């Protein structure tokens, strides 16, 4: 052994002491690696937001400008039709109905683009902040549905952007989850050093008693606390109640994304994106812990079921043989019991016979005493023969 123990792949294995300069730089290197992934995702999202803004912004401006002119023209035509009411009753009703139907179609088309009918403004929703928020919903697979690319080039870019970005985002979220777990573990270990020994022993007993269920409960509780904190902040950022804010955070963290509630204040859109990313990491960690707990419980149930099935087979077969052999013995057939079972039955019969004989002897003596007390000889009871109390414990080999 000797020097061979200090080498690993031809190089000497050097232990790094905690607190040393090399240990500090190693920790910085690990942190930069984690932080670099997150920064790379932010840069990727920013590039995607710029592309979406470039492809969809001008198209939306042209589209809303056309709809505004169409709305104003339809309103003018409808007003002109109402004012020129010099036709007869039948022709007037038909003309009014036709003009109103045409104007209703224009209103429906304008409102579908999110424009106001009373005060139509030509404003693009694809500014940089909104585009960045849309890009983050694509990468996290939330997809609220309030914004979507309309151009062919925008849709093609969205496909490739999602194909590359979604696996990358899942990798970053998983890395954030590991980083959070290691941070919690390190904090717990550092706090244990300052706790008294009695508290540490009691916490160890509780952890052994609770097992993984306590860990799952803590993770789910942390997730609910995080969602509640986000709900409080959204009540300040948006004009929502706490229940609506909590509902939005939960729907977002679970990547359901109905789209019935969507943030509209662009001032806090960046903070909202960071909150969603960290929350998704926490949610994935909690869901994974719950999944592992369910898998372990299901595995234990299957193992228990297989053991019960393994025991029930031989037991049922032995009972069946005993029942069949008993039936054959009653009708005079040959008995074919197992040797161990037969031996157990003989020992049980012998023990019961001895017990029955002793009970008959004691019973006859005391019966004679109660029937004729005068003729009873006390020497029959007070003999030198030892008195025994027999306890029979019978265990079958079945």
C-alpha positions in Angstrom: 0.0 0.0 0.0 2.1 2.9 1.2 2.4 5.6 -1.4 -0.3 3.9 -3.5 -3.0 5.1 -1.1 -2.1 8.8 -1.7 -2.5 8.6 -5.5 -5.6 8.8 -7.6 -5.3 8.3 -11.3 -1.5 8.9 -11.2 -1.9 12.1 -9.1 -1.5 12.6 -5.4 -4.7 13.1 -3.5 -4.5 16.2 -1.4 -7.0 16.8 1.3 -8.2 20.4 1.5 -8.8 21.6 5.0 -11.9 23.7 5.7 -11.1 27.3 6.3 -8.0 27.2 4.1 -7.5 29.5 1.1 -7.8 26.6 -1.3 -11.0 25.5 0.3 -12.4 29.1 0.0 -11.5 29.3 -3.7 -13.1 25.9 -4.3 -16.3 27.2 -2.7 -16.2 30.3 -4.9 -15.7 28.1 -7.9 -18.7 26.0 -7.1 -20.8 29.1 -6.5 -19.7 30.7 -9.8 -20.7 27.5 -11.6 -24.2 27.6 -10.1 -24.5 31.4 -10.6 -23.2 31.1 -14.1 -26.0 28.8 -15.1 -28.6 31.2 -13.8 -27.0 34.1 -15.6 -26.8 32.2 -18.8 -30.5 31.5 -18.6 -31.2 35.2 -18.0 -29.1 36.1 -21.1 -30.9 33.4 -23.2 -34.3 34.8 -22.0 -33.2 38.4 -22.8 -32.2 37.4 -26.3 -35.5 35.6 -26.9 -37.4 38.7 -25.6 -35.5 40.9 -28.1 -36.3 38.6 -31.0 -40.0 38.4 -30.0 -40.2 42.1 -29.7 -38.6 42.6 -33.1 -40.8 40.0 -34.9 -44.1 40.7 -33.2 -44.0 44.3 -32.3 -44.3 45.9 -35.8 -46.9 43.4 -36.8 -49.1 44.3 -33.8 -48.7 48.0 -34.5 -49.9 47.6 -38.1 -52.7 45.3 -37.0 -54.0 47.7 -34.3 -53.7 50.7 -36.7 -55.9 48.9 -39.3 -58.5 47.9 -36.6 -58.6 51.5 -35.3 -59.4 52.8 -38.8 -61.9 50.0 -39.3 -63.7 50.9 -36.0 -63.9 54.6 -36.8 -65.2 53.9 -40.3 -67.8 51.4 -39.0 -68.9 53.9 -36.4 -69.3 56.6 -39.0 -71.3 54.4 -41.3 -73.6 53.2 -38.5 -74.3 56.8 -37.4 -74.9 57.9 -41.0 -77.4 55.0 -41.4 -79.3 56.0 -38.2 -79.5 59.7 -39.2 -80.7 59.0 -42.7 -84.0 57.4 -41.6 -86.1 58.5 -44.5 -86.9 55.0 -45.7 -90.1 53.1 -45.1 -90.6 50.9 -42.0 -89.7 47.5 -43.6 -86.7 48.9 -45.4 -85.6 50.9 -42.4 -85.6 47.8 -40.1 -83.6 45.8 -42.6 -81.1 48.6 -43.1 -80.7 49.1 -39.3 -80.2 45.4 -38.7 -77.6 45.1 -41.4 -75.6 48.1 -40.2 -75.8 46.9 -36.6 -74.6 43.4 -37.5 -71.6 44.9 -39.4 -70.7 47.2 -36.6 -70.9 44.3 -34.0 -68.5 42.3 -36.0 -66.0 45.2 -36.0 -66.4 45.6 -32.3 -65.8 41.9 -31.7 -62.6 41.9 -33.8 -61.3 45.0 -32.0 -61.9 43.7 -28.5 -60.3 40.4 -29.4 -57.0 42.3 -29.9 -57.3 43.9 -26.5 -58.2 47.4 -27.7 -60.8 49.7 -26.2 -63.9 50.5 -28.2 -64.5 53.9 -26.7 -60.9 55.0 -26.8 -58.8 52.8 -29.2 -55.1 53.3 -28.7 -52.4 51.9 -31.0 -49.9 50.5 -28.5 -47.9 47.4 -28.8 -48.0 44.8 -26.0 -44.7 43.4 -27.2 -42.4 45.9 -25.4 -39.2 44.5 -24.0 -40.5 43.8 -20.5 -43.7 42.0 -21.7 -41.6 40.1 -24.3 -39.2 39.0 -21.5 -42.1 37.8 -19.4 -43.6 35.9 -22.3 -40.3 34.3 -23.0 -40.0 33.2 -19.4 -43.5 31.7 -19.5 -42.5 29.7 -22.6 -39.3 28.4 -21.0 -41.1 27.4 -17.8 -44.0 25.8 -19.7 -46.5 27.9 -17.8 -48.1 29.6 -20.9 -50.7 31.9 -19.6 -52.2 32.4 -23.1 -52.7 36.2 -22.8 -49.9 36.7 -25.4 -49.0 34.6 -28.4 -47.0 35.1 -31.6 -49.1 35.8 -34.6 -46.5 35.9 -37.4 -45.1 32.8 -39.1 -41.6 33.9 -38.3 -42.5 34.5 -34.6 -44.1 31.1 -34.3 -41.1 29.3 -36.0 -38.7 31.1 -33.6 -40.9 30.2 -30.7 -40.7 26.5 -31.6 -36.9 26.4 -31.7 -36.6 28.8 -28.7 -38.7 26.3 -26.6 -36.9 23.2 -27.9 -33.5 24.6 -26.7 -34.7 26.6 -23.8 -37.0 24.2 -21.9 -34.3 21.6 -21.2 -31.9 24.3 -20.3 -34.5 25.8 -17.9 -35.2 22.5 -16.3 -31.5 22.0 -15.7 -31.2 25.4 -14.1 -34.3 24.8 -11.9 -32.9 21.4 -10.8 -29.5 23.0 -10.0 -31.3 25.7 -8.0 -33.1 23.0 -6.1 -29.8 21.2 -5.2 -28.3 24.5 -4.2 -31.2 25.3 -1.9 -31.1 21.8 -0.4 -27.4 22.1 0.3 -27.8 25.6 1.8 -30.5 24.3 4.1 -28.4 21.3 5.1 -25.3 23.5 5.8 -27.4 25.9 7.8 -28.9 23.1 9.8 -25.5 21.6 10.6 -24.1 25.0 11.6 -27.0 25.6 13.9 -26.7 22.2 15.5 -23.2 23.1 16.7 -24.7 25.9 18.9 -27.6 23.8 20.3 -27.3 22.1 23.6 -26.8 18.3 23.6 -30.2 17.6 25.0 -31.9 19.4 22.1 -29.8 17.6 19.6 -30.6 14.2 21.1 -34.3 15.0 21.1 -34.2 16.2 17.5 -32.4 13.0 16.5 -35.1 10.9 18.1 -37.8 13.0 16.4 -36.1 12.6 13.0 -35.8 8.8 13.5 -39.5 8.7 14.5 -40.7 10.9 11.7 -38.4 9.8 9.0 -39.0 11.1 5.5 -42.5 12.2 6.4 -41.2 15.0 8.5 -38.9 16.1 5.6 -41.9 16.0 3.1 -44.0 18.0 5.6 -41.3 20.6 6.0 -40.9 21.0 2.2 -44.6 21.3 1.6 -44.9 23.8 4.4 -42.0 25.9 3.0 -43.7 25.9 -0.4 -47.0 27.1 1.1 -45.1 29.8 3.0 -43.3 30.9 -0.1 -46.6 31.1 -2.0 -48.2 33.0 0.8 -45.3 35.5 0.8 -45.7 35.9 -3.0 -49.5 36.4 -2.5 -48.8 39.3 -0.1 -46.4 41.0 -2.5 -48.8 40.7 -5.4 -51.5 42.4 -3.3 -49.1 45.4 -3.2 -48.1 45.2 -6.9 -51.4 44.4 -8.5 -55.0 45.4 -7.5 -55.8 41.8 -6.3 -57.1 40.4 -3.1 -54.9 38.0 -1.1 -56.9 35.0 -2.2 -56.5 36.0 -5.9 -52.8 36.6 -5.4 -52.4 33.2 -3.6 -54.4 31.5 -6.3 -52.2 33.1 -9.0 -49.0 32.0 -7.3 -50.2 28.5 -6.8 -51.3 28.1 -10.4 -48.0 29.6 -11.6 -45.8 27.4 -9.3 -47.5 24.3 -10.5 -47.1 25.4 -14.1 -50.9 25.1 -14.7 -51.1 28.7 -16.0 -54.8 29.2 -16.7 -54.3 32.8 -17.7 -57.3 34.2 -15.9 -55.0 36.3 -13.7 -51.9 37.8 -15.3 -49.7 40.6 -13.9 -50.1 43.8 -15.8 -47.7 46.2 -14.0 -44.6 46.1 -16.1 -42.6 47.9 -13.3 -42.4 44.7 -11.2 -42.2 42.2 -14.1 -38.5 41.4 -13.6 -39.1 40.7 -9.9 -42.1 38.5 -10.8 -39.9 36.5 -13.2 -37.2 35.9 -10.6 -39.9 35.0 -8.0 -41.3 32.4 -10.5 -37.9 30.9 -11.2 -37.0 30.4 -7.5 -40.5 29.2 -6.8 -40.4 26.6 -9.5 -37.1 25.2 -8.0 -38.8 25.0 -4.6 -41.9 23.4 -6.1 -39.9 20.8 -8.0 -38.0 19.9 -4.8 -41.2 19.5 -2.8 -42.9 17.4 -5.6 -39.9 15.2 -5.8 -39.8 14.5 -2.1 -43.5 13.7 -2.1 -43.0 11.4 -5.1 -40.2 9.6 -3.3 -42.4 9.2 -0.2 -45.2 7.7 -2.3 -42.8 5.4 -4.1 -41.3 4.1 -0.8 -44.8 3.6 0.7 -45.9 1.7 -2.4 -42.8 -0.4 -2.3 -43.3 -1.3 1.3 -46.9 -2.2 0.7 -45.9 -4.5 -2.2 -43.2 -6.2 -0.1 -45.7 -6.7 2.7 -48.3 -8.1 0.2 -45.7 -10.5 -1.3 -44.7 -11.7 2.2 -48.4 -12.4 3.1 -48.9 -14.2 -0.1 -45.8 -16.3 0.5 -47.0 -17.2 4.0 -50.6 -17.9 3.0 -49.6 -20.5 0.3 -47.9 -23.1 2.6 -50.4 -22.4 5.4 -53.4 -23.0 3.2 -51.8 -26.1 1.7 -51.1 -27.6 5.1 -54.6 -26.9 6.4 -56.0 -28.3 3.2 -54.0 -31.5 3.7 -55.0 -31.7 7.3 -58.6 -31.3 6.5 -58.5 -33.9 3.7 -56.6 -36.4 5.8 -59.0 -35.9 8.7 -61.9 -36.6 6.3 -60.2 -39.7 5.0 -59.5 -40.9 8.6 -63.2 -40.6 9.4 -64.1 -42.7 6.5 -61.4 -45.3 7.1 -58.9 -44.3 4.4 -55.1 -44.3 4.9 -53.7 -41.2 6.7 -50.9 -39.4 5.0 -49.9 -36.6 7.4 -46.6 -34.8 7.4 -44.2 -36.3 9.9 -43.8 -33.0 11.9 -47.5 -32.4 12.0 -48.1 -36.0 13.2 -45.5 -35.7 15.9 -47.0 -32.5 17.1 -50.5 -34.1 17.2 -49.1 -37.1 19.2 -47.5 -34.8 21.8 -50.6 -32.7 22.1 -52.7 -35.9 22.6 -50.3 -37.2 25.3 -50.3 -33.9 27.2 -54.1 -33.6 27.1 -54.5 -37.2 28.3 -52.2 -36.6 31.3 -54.0 -33.4 32.1 -57.4 -35.2 31.8 -56.3 -38.0 34.1 -55.1 -35.6 36.8 -58.2 -33.6 36.6 -60.4 -36.7 36.9 -58.4 -37.8 40.0 -58.8 -34.5 41.7 -62.4 -34.3 40.7 -63.3 -37.7 42.1 -61.7 -36.8 45.5 -63.4 -33.5 45.9 -66.7 -35.0 44.6 -66.6 -37.6 47.4 -65.9 -34.8 49.9 -69.0 -32.8 48.9 -71.3 -35.9 48.7 -70.4 -37.5 52.1 -68.3 -35.2 54.3 -68.4 -37.6 57.3 -66.9 -40.6 55.5 -64.3 -38.5 53.7 -60.7 -39.4 54.5 -58.5 -36.3 54.5 -55.4 -38.5 54.0 -56.6 -39.0 50.4 -55.9 -35.4 49.7 -52.9 -34.8 52.1 -50.7 -37.5 50.5 -47.0 -37.3 50.0 -47.4 -37.3 46.2 -46.4 -33.9 44.8 -49.2 -31.7 43.5 -48.7 -30.3 40.0 -50.3 -27.5 38.1 -49.9 -28.2 34.4 -49.7 -25.4 31.8 -49.8 -26.7 28.3 -48.2 -24.5 25.5 -48.8 -26.0 22.1 -47.1 -24.6 18.9 -47.9 -26.3 15.7 -45.3 -26.7 13.0 -47.9 -25.5 10.5 
